[in-house]
Structures are given as C-alpha cells and as structure tokens.
C-alpha cells in the first residue's frame, strides 16, 4: 500500500472514531490557550486544566498577567512540571505581548516562537486552534504513531511534521492532529502495546516494525534504536568474550 493510500484510510478511520475532537486544554481565547499549551510541556493536560482556573482567575489577559509577580504565578502552577521556569516565561511573554503587540497574541509563527517558553509545537497549536492557520503540531503521541504507521521514519519531530503535511490534506490538519493524540492515548500507547491487534497498527505497521516493537516491549518511536542498541551490546559482548578466550575462535 502506498503511503498516500495508507494516509487516506487512516484519516477515514480517525474521522469515524473522532469526528469532532475537542481541544483537551481548557481556554477561552488565544492568550489563555497560549498559556495552557506552554504549561503542558512535560505535564498532563489534566494537570494543566486543574491549575489554570486559579491562574486565570487572577489574570486572564496579557496585561493582568504581566502585573503578577513570578512568585504569584508560581503559586498557582507549582504542581506542573518545570513550574519555576514556566512561571518566569509566562510573566515574560505577557510583558512582551503588552509591550510589543498591544496586548494581543500575534497570529504569526515567527512572532510566537520569539516569545519566552514558546517553541514550534506550542506556536503551531495556537496558530491552528486559535486562528485557523494551517499547521500540524507534532507531540510525542503523533511522532510515535507516524513512525509506527510508516508515514515517517521517526528520525526527528521536524521530519515527521513535514511528512504528515505531505500526505494529509491541509483542511484535515486541525482535527487530525487532535484525533491522533486521542488515539495515541486511548488505543495506541507507547508501552506494552500489541501492534498486531491494534485497529490501525495491525495493517499499517510493517512486519519488521511489529517484530522490533515486540522485542523492545513496545518502546514507541525509538523502539528501533532500542533494538539496535541491544544488538550492538550483544556484538560487543561476544567480541570481548573472544578476546578473553582466544581458543574459542580456533576451528576444530
């Protein structure tokens, strides 16, 4: 099956399972979405949704957030991973929005990525979900699934994004990136996943991929690296054993 044909079938299946996938982070406008996505790094969406009501209760605009101290922000988000750094970034990006953008979140990739704590994925989420600008944010779930399904080689998040944009229609990117996240969480997790019984991996994954993940214990997009490292360690161990016992190399 060609990659384009595979992508079309995957899109049809995901649309059937998730016809209108909701944005998992609670927000009311581009600014609260920006802050929520920035908070979600190395933290679950559920945790972010627990802390943002308190934070946004104190400040839900760039101007109001800029007036809070870093400690005040930190007090609200402390249970999130990397909270001290995130608190500093949220205050700093709020100040920049007020000073350089009139208190408005810019609908521009370069301007968003210039904000403290805002990387390409965060900027892409804001662009596509807040402004309807075509983008394909790639998180760990999407990176894993793209590799499992043979839609990308999994070498980098950047390459995965390019590959997915090439095989899926632009008008589907917004809902598809959410549908893939939900599918990765609910059906196709990184660990202890049987690819053969998965409704998509079962036919989209190569036999080689299925075998590799089974050997690696379902190790997600880096499973091939895991298998390769294991093979390398075995070869090194065998060479070391032969050096210690040269007689073992002699033919009878």
C-alpha positions as CSV (number, residue, x, y, z in Angstrom):
1,X,0.0,0.0,0.0
2,X,1.4,3.4,-1.0
3,X,1.9,6.0,1.7
4,X,-0.9,8.3,0.3
5,X,-3.4,5.4,0.3
6,X,-2.4,4.4,3.8
7,X,-2.9,8.0,5.0
8,X,-6.3,8.3,3.3
9,X,-7.5,5.1,5.1
10,X,-6.1,6.3,8.5
11,X,-7.8,9.6,8.1
12,X,-11.1,7.9,7.3
13,X,-10.8,5.7,10.4
14,X,-9.8,8.5,12.7
15,X,-12.6,10.7,11.4
16,X,-15.0,7.9,12.2
17,X,-13.7,7.5,15.7
18,X,-13.2,11.2,16.5
19,X,-15.5,13.2,14.2
20,X,-15.1,16.4,16.2
21,X,-12.1,16.0,18.6
22,X,-12.2,18.7,21.3
23,X,-9.1,20.7,22.3
24,X,-8.1,19.0,25.6
25,X,-6.8,22.2,27.2
26,X,-9.4,24.5,28.8
27,X,-9.2,28.0,27.4
28,X,-11.3,31.0,26.4
29,X,-9.2,32.9,23.9
30,X,-5.8,32.8,22.2
31,X,-3.9,34.1,25.3
32,X,-5.3,31.5,27.7
33,X,-4.7,28.8,25.0
34,X,-1.1,30.0,24.6
35,X,-0.5,29.9,28.4
36,X,-2.2,26.5,28.7
37,X,-0.1,24.9,25.9
38,X,3.1,26.4,27.4
39,X,2.2,24.9,30.7
40,X,1.5,21.4,29.2
41,X,5.2,20.7,28.5
42,X,6.2,17.6,30.5
43,X,2.8,17.8,32.3
44,X,-0.5,16.1,31.5
45,X,-3.4,18.1,30.1
46,X,-5.5,17.1,33.1
47,X,-2.9,18.7,35.5
48,X,-2.9,21.9,33.4
49,X,-6.7,22.0,33.5
50,X,-6.6,21.8,37.3
51,X,-4.2,24.7,37.7
52,X,-5.4,27.2,35.0
53,X,-8.7,28.1,36.7
54,X,-6.8,29.5,39.7
55,X,-4.2,31.2,37.5
56,X,-6.8,32.7,35.0
57,X,-9.0,33.7,38.0
58,X,-6.1,36.1,38.9
59,X,-5.1,37.1,35.4
60,X,-6.6,36.1,32.0
61,X,-5.1,38.8,29.8
62,X,-1.5,39.7,29.0
63,X,-1.8,43.0,30.9
64,X,-3.2,41.4,34.0
65,X,-0.6,38.5,33.9
66,X,2.3,40.9,33.4
67,X,1.3,42.7,36.7
68,X,1.6,39.4,38.7
69,X,4.9,38.5,40.2
70,X,6.7,35.4,39.2
71,X,6.0,34.0,42.7
72,X,2.3,34.7,42.4
73,X,2.2,32.8,39.1
74,X,4.3,30.0,40.5
75,X,2.0,29.6,43.5
76,X,-0.8,28.7,41.0
77,X,1.1,26.3,38.8
78,X,3.5,24.7,41.3
79,X,2.2,21.2,40.7
80,X,3.1,21.4,37.0
81,X,6.4,20.0,35.8
82,X,9.2,22.6,35.4
83,X,6.9,25.2,37.2
84,X,9.6,27.7,38.2
85,X,10.8,28.2,34.6
86,X,7.3,28.2,33.3
87,X,6.3,30.9,35.8
88,X,9.2,33.1,34.6
89,X,8.3,32.5,31.0
90,X,4.6,33.3,31.4
91,X,5.3,36.6,33.0
92,X,8.0,37.5,30.5
93,X,5.8,36.6,27.4
94,X,2.9,38.5,28.9
95,X,5.1,41.6,29.2
96,X,6.3,41.2,25.6
97,X,2.7,40.9,24.4
98,X,1.8,44.1,26.2
99,X,4.9,46.0,25.2
100,X,5.4,44.8,21.6
101,X,2.0,43.5,20.4
102,X,-0.6,45.8,22.1
103,X,-1.7,43.0,24.5
104,X,-2.7,40.8,21.6
105,X,-1.4,37.3,20.8
106,X,0.1,37.6,17.3
107,X,-1.1,35.2,14.6
108,X,2.4,34.8,13.3
109,X,4.7,31.8,13.7
110,X,8.0,33.8,14.0
111,X,6.4,36.3,16.5
112,X,5.1,33.4,18.6
113,X,8.3,31.5,18.6
114,X,10.1,34.6,19.7
115,X,8.2,34.5,23.0
116,X,9.9,33.0,26.0
117,X,9.0,29.4,26.5
118,X,7.1,29.1,23.2
119,X,8.6,26.5,20.8
120,X,7.5,25.4,17.4
121,X,4.9,23.0,18.7
122,X,3.3,25.5,21.0
123,X,3.2,28.1,18.3
124,X,1.7,25.6,15.9
125,X,-1.1,24.7,18.3
126,X,-2.0,28.3,18.9
127,X,-2.0,29.1,15.2
128,X,-4.2,26.2,14.1
129,X,-6.6,26.2,17.1
130,X,-6.9,29.9,17.9
131,X,-6.6,31.4,14.4
132,X,-7.4,28.6,12.0
133,X,-4.0,28.9,10.3
134,X,-3.0,25.5,8.8
135,X,-0.3,23.8,10.9
136,X,0.4,20.3,12.1
137,X,1.7,20.3,15.7
138,X,3.6,17.1,16.4
139,X,3.8,15.9,20.0
140,X,5.2,12.6,21.3
141,X,2.0,10.7,20.5
142,X,1.8,11.8,16.9
143,X,5.6,11.3,16.5
144,X,5.2,7.7,17.7
145,X,2.1,6.9,15.6
146,X,3.6,8.3,12.4
147,X,6.6,6.1,12.8
148,X,4.5,3.0,13.7
149,X,2.2,3.5,10.7
150,X,5.1,4.0,8.2
151,X,4.1,7.6,7.5
152,X,7.5,8.9,8.6
153,X,10.8,7.3,9.6
154,X,10.7,8.8,13.1
155,X,14.2,10.4,12.8
156,X,13.0,13.8,14.1
157,X,9.9,15.7,15.0
158,X,10.6,18.2,12.3
159,X,10.7,15.4,9.6
160,X,7.6,13.8,11.0
161,X,5.8,17.2,10.6
162,X,6.9,17.6,7.0
163,X,6.0,14.0,6.1
164,X,2.5,14.3,7.7
165,X,1.8,17.6,6.0
166,X,2.8,15.9,2.7
167,X,0.3,13.0,2.9
168,X,-2.7,14.6,4.7
169,X,-4.9,17.4,3.2
170,X,-4.5,20.9,4.8
171,X,-8.1,21.1,5.7
172,X,-7.8,18.0,7.9
173,X,-4.7,19.0,9.9
174,X,-6.6,20.7,12.7
175,X,-8.8,17.8,13.6
176,X,-6.3,15.1,12.6
177,X,-3.6,16.2,15.0
178,X,-6.1,16.1,17.9
179,X,-7.5,12.8,16.7
180,X,-4.0,11.2,16.6
181,X,-3.3,12.5,20.1
182,X,-6.5,10.9,21.4
183,X,-5.9,7.7,19.6
184,X,-2.3,7.5,20.9
185,X,-3.5,8.0,24.5
186,X,-6.6,5.7,24.4
187,X,-5.7,3.0,21.9
188,X,-2.1,3.0,20.8
189,X,0.2,3.8,23.8
190,X,3.9,3.7,23.8
191,X,4.5,0.8,26.1
192,X,3.0,-2.7,26.3
193,X,1.1,-2.3,23.0
194,X,0.3,-5.2,20.7
195,X,0.6,-3.7,17.3
196,X,-0.9,-6.8,15.6
197,X,-4.2,-6.3,17.4
198,X,-4.3,-2.5,17.1
199,X,-7.0,-1.4,14.6
200,X,-4.5,0.7,12.7
201,X,-1.1,-0.7,13.5
202,X,-2.4,-4.2,12.7
203,X,-2.4,-3.3,8.9
204,X,-0.4,-0.1,8.7
205,X,2.8,-1.2,10.5
206,X,5.3,-3.3,8.7
207,X,6.1,-6.8,9.9
208,X,9.6,-5.6,10.7
209,X,8.2,-2.8,12.9
210,X,5.9,-5.2,14.7
211,X,8.7,-7.6,15.5
212,X,11.0,-4.8,16.6
213,X,8.4,-3.3,19.0
214,X,7.6,-6.7,20.4
215,X,11.3,-7.3,21.2
216,X,11.6,-3.8,22.7
217,X,8.5,-4.1,24.7
218,X,6.5,-1.6,22.7
219,X,9.0,1.2,23.0
220,X,7.3,3.8,20.9
221,X,9.1,5.7,18.1
222,X,12.6,4.9,19.5
223,X,12.0,1.2,19.6
224,X,14.2,0.6,16.5
225,X,17.0,2.4,18.3
226,X,16.5,0.2,21.4
227,X,16.7,-2.9,19.3
228,X,19.8,-1.6,17.5
229,X,21.5,-0.8,20.9
230,X,20.7,-4.3,22.2
231,X,22.2,-5.8,19.1
232,X,25.3,-3.7,19.4
233,X,25.7,-4.6,23.0
234,X,25.5,-8.3,22.1
235,X,28.1,-8.0,19.4
236,X,30.4,-6.1,21.8
237,X,29.9,-8.7,24.5
238,X,30.8,-11.5,22.0
239,X,33.9,-9.8,20.8
240,X,35.0,-9.2,24.4
241,X,34.4,-12.9,25.2
242,X,36.5,-14.0,22.2
243,X,39.4,-11.7,23.3
244,X,39.3,-13.2,26.7
245,X,39.3,-16.7,25.3
246,X,41.2,-16.8,22.0
247,X,40.9,-20.6,21.9
248,X,37.2,-20.2,21.3
249,X,38.0,-18.7,17.9
250,X,40.1,-21.7,16.7
251,X,38.4,-24.0,14.3
252,X,38.4,-27.7,15.5
